[in-house]
Amino acid sequence: MELLSGNEAIAQGAWEAGCRIGVAYPGTPSTETLETFAKKDGVYAEWCINEKVAVEVGVGASAAGARVLATMKHVGVNVAADPLFTTSYTGVGGGFVVLAADDPGMYSSQDEQDSHYYALSAHIPMLDPSDSAEALAFTRDAFDLSEQFDTPFFIRSSVRVSHTRTPVECGQRVEHDLVPYETNPAKWVMMPAFAKPRRKVQLARLEQLEQWVETCPYNKVEYKGTSIGVVCAGACYQHVLEALPEASVFKLGVSYPLPKEALLDFASEVDVVYVVEEASTYLTDAVRALGIDVANFPCGMPRDGEMSPSLIRAAFGVEAPAHQAAPDDLPGRPPALCAGCPHRLVFKELSRMKAVVTGDIGCYTLGALPPLSAMDTTIDMGASVSMSHGFELAWAGTEHRPIVAVIGDSTFAHSGLSALISTVYNKGAGTVCVLDNRTTAMTGRQGNPFNGETLQHRPSRELDMEGVIRAIGVEDVRTVDPNDMKAVRLALREATRSDELSVIVFRSPCVLIDRIKKPVYVVADTCTACGVCSTLGCPAIATREEDGHAIIDATQCIGCGQCAQYCVFKSIVSTAKEGE
């Protein structure tokens, strides 16, 4: 027996099932799944540039007969939707399983969505584990089911399942030979002439799945009384057990398609049926569509955020058990760029020049927060480049603030490059800043094409970012040290005053990669309490309450010297001895 997180259990289940290939783009809460899988014997795993490419690589490997695991977070499913919908027509060769890791509560995401709707829309069956043991078992079985029904299978997790450790009984790997490949355009070439009959195959398969789900072992009914019946799936099941120990529960292990007859039987055994879910009304609507009268909660239920036992109790008017209340006077701990982050001076200078900054997804999104307050938009990966072009189009021929797109190196490979190609093709102008910190920092410092680090540390090829940008037609490309304030200021001023499209590559490693701590800086008595250094938002810099004098926390300072460049009074000095 081992304690595994849901992500680790999914990786273990795939390995036990004989899965040979894993593909993904990192994204919380899914990232650790493929990282764990990559460490196992007899497997190949890779970070792809985005989720669409990952699924396409996976479908190719599946068509060739291998068992394949693709992992992504919920917004990654948006990116992968194009091949996923069509793969539901083609079917598979070797078993193909896709992890969709949802983030109700938006702990690390730009939106809250429910991947059940993708299963419904694409007609891809979805398994919904409620803990790590089920995550392992469901994933392991999903490969057999994928081959049995000739379709991809979704495993859906949420942040609570992905990151919570529960007991798991691990097994041995069962090797599977490649499924023999035969040329079959009618199955794999989805032009209209072949896609139309495959649509009928898809619908016939759905009927088979609807029969199978009625008796499959993943759905469980727990009768404890007839007064209240609750239908739920995933992590919500654990919350329902804790909040309503006397309620009868229908736990859906398969959340698409739903077992109509089994649910009707359950509803006939209880006085009233409730559906507990989070982030959407997918289950509620689907259960009602079966002809079941789903009751409204006596005291209402929030429609946003992550579910919890306390929310369920409150929805039923059940008094919370005795507990110690959380203190309400704790200071806030907003996220911030790390001390010495190479992105900080770029945002400081963008704020100083009052630029309109179209941002992107990454740790640099924190540049939107005070005191830097230097980001105007963030929508999705790659949107920074596209939206800056849109701003330029809308404001063409007018006097306006500088427009600057900011994007990270990994996100630039994910979808920023295609956006830049579109801008070049349409002879767009403006300034694009690529913050190249040599890693995919936000999700845990994974590799990407522009640093050449692969998931399993295989020999690779580091792409020449500047060369790629020039190759698509951008003539004004410059590389700048983002830790040099004067160089950053000059590069941004020149680029934003140009009538041509300019790309600035700000290259310096993430401080969590180098982890180089130089002699710290201190504030001398000549400090005038002007407050400029505090506008950098460095967590190592604070202000003394009694006189406004700046102070630097030596335990957090890494000796980058960024703050010293902004102190016109030369009151911030290094503790390095002369000659060091």
BELDANOR-V511497 format. One line per field, one symbol per residue. psi: psi as a letter, one per 20 degrees, with the letter a starting at -180 (. if undefined). burial: # if it has 9 or more other ideal C-beta (glycine too) atoms within 8 Angstrom, else .. A space follows every 50 residues. Layout:
# BELDANOR-V511497
psi = ???
burial = ???
This chain:
# BELDANOR-V511497
psi = pqoqrgghhggghgghijphppqrpqppkigighhghhiqqkqpqqprhr hghghhgghghghiiqppppqrrghhhghihghgghhhghareqpopppo oqmpilhkriroroihhggghilpqpqmqiahghgggggghhgghghgjl qqpppprrhgghipprppoqaqpoqpqppppppmhhhiomrghhhghhgh gghhghhghhgghhjqihpppopjrigpppprrbhhghhgghhmiiqqpo oohoiprqngghhhgghiiqhqpqpprqiakgggggghiijpopqqphjq pqirrqqqhhhgghhjkppqqprpqqqjjqqqmqqqqqpjpiighghghh ghjlqoooaaprhihiiiqqiglkphqofrpihggghhggghghjpjrpr qqppppqrgghghgihghhhgggghjlraappoonnjkrnghjklrrrhi ijprgjkrpappqnghggghhjjphnpqpqoiioghhgggghgggiiqir pqppooppqphiggkoorprqrprijpjkhjghiihkpiiprppghjjpq qpohhhpjkhjghhiioijkioqqjpqpi.
burial = ...###################################.#..#.####.# #########.#####################.################## ####.##.#..#########.##########################.#. ##############.#.#.......#.#..#.....#..#...##..##. ###.##.###.###.#.##.#...#..##############.##..#### ##########.###.##.##..########.###.###.#.#.#..#... ....###...######....................#.############ #.#.###############..#.##.##..#########.##..#..... .################.######...#.##############.####.# #####.......#.##.###.#.#.###.######.###.######.#.. ###########.#....#######..#.#.#.#########.##....## ###...###########..#####......
